[in-house]
Amino acid sequence: MTTFDRLASRVFDLYERQQYRQALDLLDREGVGHPEQAWHIGYWRVCLLTRLGDAEAALTHLEQLLDQGLWIPVTWLRNDPDLAGLRGHPRFERAVAVCEQRQSEAQRMVVPRRVLLFPEGTALRPEDTALSQGSGSAPPGRSSAPVLIALHGNAENAARAAGCWRFVASHGWALLVPQSTQVMGPDAYHWDDLDRGAQDVRYHYRSMLDDAAAPGASLDPKRVVLAGFSRGAALALHLALSGVLLARGVIALAPHLTDWSYMEGLLEPSPRNPGLRAYFWAGSRDERAVRMIEDVARWMEAAGLTVQVEIVQGAGHFYPPDLEARIAPLLATWR
């Protein structure tokens, strides 16, 4: 769990107790420490001010965000119940139009990006679309490394997710963190279109194997584990169960989908990834993730696959705070 996740957890706890003023005070004290999340924190302020009945302050703050060059996802502005009291107001509708324009422009300019970390290196290396051709096979006398492909959650990016998963390199794994090409917010992306997300992941995976400049370790395409958080976890399951990528394991942290019933059919008449192992984690307060895990785990077990489920009492929709302690032993057995 990142420091921003810890702040978000405290804000959401106050929100659930309807302590909106206290949540605003907390953001005033600690929000400044997360400039990369200014748009996200600003959105929470707008919601909290609206909940407090101060529409004037909420609209003013929204306009100030726009003046800073930031913007809010249009679907959030249109659908969040917190903002029902602002919809139809001319100032709010003008702000939505600006956000829609900026989001469209960001989508038009998006390029594929990823983060790579190799087990013999120590520095994260962002990649763009310029790729050299080469081979991912191991040179004589050197063994190849297993690969963990970690997928960020919605409203995240590859760099932030890489910060959570980078510990795998110290355990002998290469780390690939693809970034979705579906824009959600300022430097924030989503995987709502799973088929498009699958295309993004396959592109980065194949490019990684062909990247002759990859330092420190060659990669073993027969030892791949798919992992992710939230919508990224749902995409990891989608890729593993559909057989789009050959994988020996899948790690699903708080998976979220609106409808996951189709996944049962992906296991019929037999698993497309025979021998696939799965680890599921969620907080007990994350009801949708718990329901999805219960269903998908049951279907996978019925198909003869090995499944491990952990539901942590009192936890919400966040990364596990002890991610390395939970995942490192798992990876040691999945090598």
C-alpha positions as CSV (number, residue, x, y, z in Angstrom):
1,M,0.0,0.0,0.0
2,T,1.4,3.4,-1.0
3,T,1.3,6.5,1.1
4,F,-1.4,7.8,-1.2
5,D,-3.4,4.6,-0.7
6,R,-3.1,5.1,3.1
7,L,-4.4,8.7,2.7
8,A,-7.2,7.5,0.5
9,S,-8.2,4.8,3.0
10,R,-8.4,7.4,5.8
11,V,-10.5,9.7,3.6
12,F,-12.9,7.0,2.6
13,D,-13.3,5.9,6.2
14,L,-14.3,9.4,7.1
15,Y,-16.6,9.6,4.1
16,E,-18.4,6.3,5.1
17,R,-19.0,7.8,8.5
18,Q,-20.3,11.0,6.8
19,Q,-17.6,13.0,8.5
20,Y,-17.1,15.1,5.4
21,R,-15.6,18.2,7.1
22,Q,-13.0,16.0,8.8
23,A,-12.2,14.4,5.4
24,L,-11.6,17.9,3.9
25,D,-9.4,18.9,6.8
26,L,-7.3,15.7,6.3
27,L,-6.9,16.6,2.6
28,D,-5.9,20.1,3.5
29,R,-3.2,18.8,5.8
30,E,-1.8,15.9,3.7
31,G,-3.0,16.3,0.2
32,V,-0.2,18.6,-0.7
33,G,2.2,15.7,-0.3
34,H,0.8,14.1,-3.4
35,P,1.1,16.5,-6.3
36,E,0.9,13.7,-8.9
37,Q,-2.6,13.0,-7.6
38,A,-3.8,16.6,-7.5
39,W,-6.6,15.9,-9.9
40,H,-7.8,12.9,-7.8
41,I,-7.6,14.8,-4.6
42,G,-9.3,17.8,-6.2
43,Y,-12.2,15.5,-7.3
44,W,-12.6,14.3,-3.7
45,R,-12.8,17.9,-2.5
46,V,-15.6,18.7,-5.0
47,C,-17.5,15.6,-3.9
48,L,-17.1,16.4,-0.2
49,L,-18.0,20.1,-0.6
50,T,-21.2,19.0,-2.5
51,R,-22.0,16.6,0.2
52,L,-21.7,19.4,2.7
53,G,-24.2,21.4,0.7
54,D,-21.7,24.0,-0.4
55,A,-22.3,24.0,-4.2
56,E,-20.7,27.4,-4.7
57,A,-17.4,26.2,-3.1
58,A,-17.6,22.9,-5.0
59,L,-18.0,24.7,-8.4
60,T,-15.3,27.2,-7.6
61,H,-12.9,24.4,-6.7
62,L,-13.7,22.5,-9.9
63,E,-13.0,25.6,-11.9
64,Q,-9.7,26.1,-10.1
65,L,-8.7,22.5,-11.1
66,L,-9.4,23.4,-14.7
67,D,-7.4,26.6,-14.4
68,Q,-4.4,24.4,-13.4
69,G,-4.7,22.5,-16.6
70,L,-6.2,19.4,-14.8
71,W,-9.4,17.6,-15.6
72,I,-11.8,15.0,-14.1
73,P,-13.0,11.8,-15.9
74,V,-16.3,12.7,-17.6
75,T,-18.0,9.5,-16.5
76,W,-17.3,10.4,-12.9
77,L,-18.7,13.8,-13.3
78,R,-21.8,12.4,-15.1
79,N,-22.5,9.4,-12.9
80,D,-21.2,10.0,-9.3
81,P,-24.2,10.3,-7.0
82,D,-22.1,12.8,-4.9
83,L,-22.4,15.3,-7.6
84,A,-26.1,15.0,-8.3
85,G,-26.7,18.5,-6.8
86,L,-24.4,20.1,-9.3
87,R,-25.7,18.6,-12.5
88,G,-27.6,21.0,-14.7
89,H,-25.9,24.1,-13.2
90,P,-24.4,26.1,-16.1
91,R,-20.9,26.3,-14.4
92,F,-20.9,22.6,-13.9
93,E,-21.9,21.8,-17.4
94,R,-19.2,24.1,-18.8
95,A,-16.7,22.3,-16.6
96,V,-17.8,19.0,-17.9
97,A,-17.4,20.2,-21.5
98,V,-13.9,21.3,-20.8
99,C,-13.1,17.9,-19.2
100,E,-14.6,16.1,-22.2
101,Q,-12.4,18.1,-24.6
102,R,-9.2,17.5,-22.5
103,Q,-9.9,13.8,-22.1
104,S,-10.5,13.4,-25.9
105,E,-7.2,15.2,-26.6
106,A,-5.3,13.0,-24.1
107,Q,-6.8,9.9,-25.8
108,R,-5.8,11.2,-29.2
109,M,-2.2,11.7,-28.0
110,V,-1.8,8.4,-26.1
111,V,1.1,6.1,-26.9
112,P,2.0,2.6,-25.6
113,R,4.2,2.7,-22.6
114,R,5.5,0.2,-20.1
115,V,7.9,-0.2,-17.2
116,L,10.5,-3.0,-17.2
117,L,12.6,-4.2,-14.4
118,F,15.1,-7.1,-14.7
119,P,16.3,-9.3,-11.8
120,E,19.9,-8.4,-12.3
121,G,19.2,-4.7,-12.6
122,T,18.1,-2.2,-9.9
123,A,16.5,0.6,-11.9
124,L,13.1,0.9,-13.5
125,R,13.3,1.6,-17.1
126,P,10.3,3.2,-18.9
127,E,9.8,2.1,-22.5
128,D,8.0,3.8,-25.4
129,T,7.1,2.6,-28.9
130,A,10.6,2.6,-30.3
131,L,11.7,-1.0,-30.1
132,S,14.8,-2.8,-31.4
133,Q,14.6,-6.3,-32.8
134,G,16.3,-9.2,-31.0
135,S,15.8,-12.4,-29.2
136,G,14.5,-13.2,-25.8
137,S,16.3,-16.5,-25.6
138,A,19.1,-17.1,-23.1
139,P,22.7,-16.8,-24.3
140,P,24.8,-20.0,-23.8
141,G,25.7,-20.5,-20.1
142,R,23.0,-18.1,-18.7
143,S,19.6,-19.2,-17.4
144,S,16.5,-17.2,-18.3
145,A,14.3,-15.5,-15.8
146,P,10.6,-16.0,-15.1
147,V,8.4,-13.0,-15.8
148,L,5.7,-11.4,-13.7
149,I,3.3,-9.2,-15.8
150,A,1.6,-6.7,-13.4
151,L,-1.4,-4.7,-14.5
152,H,-2.3,-1.5,-12.8
153,G,-5.8,-0.7,-11.6
154,N,-8.1,1.9,-13.2
155,A,-7.1,5.5,-12.6
156,E,-3.5,4.4,-12.1
157,N,-0.5,4.2,-14.4
158,A,2.4,1.8,-15.0
159,A,4.9,3.8,-12.9
160,R,2.7,3.7,-9.8
161,A,1.9,0.0,-10.2
162,A,5.6,-0.7,-10.7
163,G,6.4,0.9,-7.4
164,C,4.2,-1.7,-5.7
165,W,5.5,-4.7,-7.6
166,R,9.2,-3.9,-8.0
167,F,10.2,-6.2,-5.1
168,V,9.8,-9.2,-7.4
169,A,13.2,-8.3,-9.0
170,S,15.0,-9.0,-5.8
171,H,13.4,-12.5,-5.9
172,G,14.8,-13.4,-9.3
173,W,11.8,-12.3,-11.4
174,A,11.6,-9.9,-14.3
175,L,8.8,-7.4,-14.0
176,L,6.7,-6.1,-16.9
177,V,4.1,-3.4,-16.2
178,P,2.2,-2.5,-19.3
179,Q,0.2,0.8,-19.3
180,S,-3.2,0.8,-20.8
181,T,-3.9,3.0,-23.9
182,Q,-7.4,3.8,-22.5
183,V,-7.2,7.2,-20.9
184,M,-9.1,7.9,-17.7
185,G,-7.6,11.0,-16.1
186,P,-4.4,13.0,-16.2
187,D,-1.6,10.4,-16.5
188,A,-4.2,7.8,-15.4
189,Y,-5.6,4.9,-17.4
190,H,-8.2,2.2,-17.3
191,W,-8.9,-1.3,-18.7
192,D,-12.6,-1.1,-19.2
193,D,-12.4,-2.5,-22.7
194,L,-10.9,-5.9,-21.8
195,D,-10.3,-6.9,-25.4
196,R,-8.4,-3.7,-26.1
197,G,-6.5,-4.2,-22.8
198,A,-5.6,-7.7,-23.9
199,Q,-4.1,-6.3,-27.2
200,D,-2.1,-3.8,-25.2
201,V,-0.7,-6.5,-22.9
202,R,0.2,-8.8,-25.8
203,Y,1.9,-6.0,-27.6
204,H,4.2,-5.2,-24.7
205,Y,4.8,-8.8,-23.9
206,R,5.9,-9.6,-27.4
207,S,8.0,-6.4,-27.7
208,M,9.7,-7.2,-24.4
209,L,10.8,-10.6,-25.7
210,D,12.1,-9.0,-28.9
211,D,14.0,-6.2,-27.1
212,A,17.6,-7.0,-27.7
213,A,18.6,-4.1,-25.4
214,A,17.1,-5.7,-22.3
215,P,19.9,-5.6,-19.7
216,G,20.8,-8.2,-17.1
217,A,18.7,-11.2,-17.9
218,S,17.0,-13.1,-20.7
219,L,13.4,-14.1,-20.3
220,D,11.6,-17.4,-20.2
221,P,8.2,-17.2,-21.9
222,K,7.3,-20.6,-20.4
223,R,7.4,-19.2,-16.9
224,V,5.0,-16.3,-16.8
225,V,2.7,-15.2,-14.0
226,L,-0.1,-12.6,-14.6
227,A,-1.0,-10.3,-11.8
228,G,-3.0,-7.2,-11.2
229,F,-5.1,-5.0,-9.0
230,S,-8.8,-4.1,-9.3
231,R,-9.7,-3.9,-13.0
232,G,-6.1,-4.9,-13.8
233,A,-6.7,-8.1,-11.7
234,A,-9.9,-8.8,-13.8
235,L,-7.9,-8.4,-17.0
236,A,-5.2,-10.7,-15.6
237,L,-7.9,-13.3,-15.0
238,H,-9.4,-12.7,-18.4
239,L,-6.0,-13.3,-20.1
240,A,-5.2,-16.4,-18.1
241,L,-8.6,-18.1,-18.4
242,S,-9.0,-17.3,-22.1
243,G,-5.5,-18.6,-22.9
244,V,-4.6,-15.3,-24.6
245,L,-1.2,-15.7,-22.8
246,L,0.4,-18.9,-21.7
247,A,0.7,-18.5,-17.9
248,R,1.5,-20.8,-15.0
249,G,-0.1,-18.6,-12.4
250,V,-2.4,-15.6,-11.9
251,I,-2.5,-13.2,-8.9
252,A,-5.8,-11.3,-8.6
253,L,-5.8,-8.5,-5.9
254,A,-9.3,-7.1,-5.3
255,P,-10.6,-8.0,-8.9
256,H,-13.4,-5.8,-10.1
257,L,-15.8,-6.3,-13.0
258,T,-19.5,-5.5,-13.4
259,D,-20.2,-8.9,-14.8
260,W,-17.8,-11.8,-14.5
261,S,-20.2,-14.6,-15.3
262,Y,-18.7,-15.2,-18.7
263,M,-15.5,-16.5,-17.0
264,E,-17.2,-19.8,-16.1
265,G,-17.5,-20.5,-19.8
266,L,-13.8,-19.9,-20.4
267,L,-13.1,-23.0,-18.3
268,E,-15.3,-25.2,-20.4
269,P,-14.9,-27.9,-21.6
270,S,-11.4,-27.7,-20.0
271,P,-9.0,-24.9,-18.9
272,R,-7.1,-23.2,-21.7
273,N,-4.1,-22.9,-19.4
274,P,-3.8,-26.4,-17.9
275,G,-2.0,-26.4,-14.6
276,L,-2.8,-22.7,-14.0
277,R,-2.6,-21.7,-10.3
278,A,-4.4,-18.8,-8.8
279,Y,-4.0,-16.6,-5.8
280,F,-6.9,-14.2,-4.8
281,W,-6.8,-11.5,-2.2
282,A,-9.4,-8.9,-1.1
283,G,-10.6,-7.0,1.9
284,S,-13.8,-8.0,3.5
285,R,-15.2,-4.5,3.0
286,D,-14.7,-4.8,-0.8
287,E,-18.0,-6.6,-1.4
288,R,-17.8,-6.7,-5.2
289,A,-14.3,-8.2,-5.2
290,V,-15.3,-10.8,-2.6
291,R,-18.3,-11.9,-4.6
292,M,-16.2,-12.1,-7.8
293,I,-13.5,-14.1,-6.0
294,E,-15.9,-16.5,-4.5
295,D,-17.5,-17.2,-8.0
296,V,-14.3,-17.4,-10.0
297,A,-12.4,-19.5,-7.4
298,R,-15.3,-22.0,-7.3
299,W,-15.3,-22.3,-11.1
300,M,-11.6,-22.8,-11.2
301,E,-11.6,-25.4,-8.5
302,A,-14.4,-27.2,-10.3
303,A,-12.2,-27.3,-13.4
304,G,-9.4,-28.9,-11.4
305,L,-7.2,-25.9,-10.9
306,T,-5.3,-25.0,-7.7
307,V,-6.7,-21.9,-6.0
308,Q,-5.7,-20.0,-2.9
309,V,-8.0,-17.3,-1.4
310,E,-7.3,-14.8,1.3
311,I,-10.0,-12.4,2.5
312,V,-8.7,-9.9,5.1
313,Q,-11.2,-8.7,7.7
314,G,-11.7,-4.9,7.7
315,A,-9.7,-4.1,4.6
316,G,-11.1,-2.1,1.7
317,H,-10.3,-1.7,-2.0
318,F,-6.6,-1.3,-1.8
319,Y,-3.3,-3.1,-2.4
320,P,-2.3,-5.4,0.5
321,P,-0.1,-3.3,2.8
322,D,2.2,-6.4,3.1
323,L,2.2,-7.3,-0.6
324,E,5.8,-8.6,-0.7
325,A,5.3,-10.8,2.4
326,R,2.3,-12.4,0.8
327,I,3.6,-12.7,-2.8
328,A,7.3,-13.5,-2.5
329,P,6.7,-17.0,-1.0
330,L,4.1,-17.7,-3.7
331,L,6.5,-16.8,-6.5
332,A,9.2,-19.1,-4.9
333,T,6.9,-22.0,-5.4
334,W,5.7,-21.0,-8.8
335,R,9.1,-20.6,-10.4
